Amino acid sequence: MIRPALSRIFAKFALPLTIFGASAASAEQISVTHWGVLMYGAPYAVAIEKGLFKQAGIDITGILTSKGGGTTVRNVLAGGLPYGEVSLAAAVSAAQQGLSIRIVNTGAASVADILWVTTPDNPVRTIKDLEGRKLAYTSPKSVTDMLSIMSIKAAGADLAKITRISTGGIGGGLTALNQGGVSAAPVLEPIWSRDQSKYRVVCQVKDLLPPMTQTVGITTEAFAQSQPDKLRSIIEGRRKGVDFIKANPAEAGKIFAAAYKLTPELGERAIRNMIAVDYWGRGSFDIAAMDRMLEGLRITGEVSGSVDWNKLIDRRFLPADLK
């Protein structure tokens, strides 16, 4: 049985767009994919609570959330928002569709929050042990779809001998695992920090694959031209949030837990796990890590063709030391 707090985490994947934060009607709002559910939003929660956005010159108290990067892109384009953090796949897809966006900073600089687990009594201990068995991923063309393929190949296992099954979400995969329908399922933080005593790790992506840029900050070309100072303040405020997390994991964990409605212990554990793998980028671009993500996205067909980063990336709004 899924415990109540974990059920709330799973349920949030299906939430409609919701405003989080105080005085949203009169305050500046931004959009962050999977705010309130996954770890991308932690620097924003900390920056709001500690007044770091205000120190950087902007008052951000409203976060508009969505359950996927494509929706976050639409929030920015249609909603007139100054900024959104989205998956790199969503940003590239939008640009390839001719939408007027610019990538202005890196968000999650790693996919190290993703791992595959099994039940303690399952004989599977490595990816190669999955040959002749079933492995879950969330949905076609998702990051877990891509990473399952790349991880299997990196581990030297035979992809053709492993049956990969889309279970529609993290909760669906864990249910299938608990019922014996699959032998391994993906888990992300902070769900892993909550339920790690129930499962055993089969593989952690960080042990098989090099860093891959997972999310980026975007804006519209019009906003970049008309209000560059706001963008600089947002990016600097988020950077301050990342720095505070790394310097003060215990306090940051409590802030994150309050924003995400988790227990303080769970919040701190998830924060410390992500610090250990250098999960949050401070804003600067790692083109090699972005190229590696694109390589994976082409495997699933989520994006196609080449990308001219010089046309899509706008570094003007980064702090001088990150350019």
Protein Blocks (a to p, Z undefined) as FASTA:
>chain_A
ZZfklmmmmmmmmpccddedehklmmccdddehihkammlmmmmmmmmnommmmnopacf
bdcddfbfklmmmmmmmnopabdcddfklmmmmmmnopacddfbdcbfbfklbccdddfk
lmbfbfklmgopacddfbehiaklmmmmmmmmmnopafklpccddehiaklmmmmmmnop
ambdcdddfklmmmmmmpccfbdfklmpccddfbdcdddfklmmmmmmlmmmmmmmmmmm
mmmmmmmmmlmmmmmmmmnopafklmmmmmmmmmmnomaachiacfklmmmmmmmmmmno
magcjddfklmpccklgcfklZZ
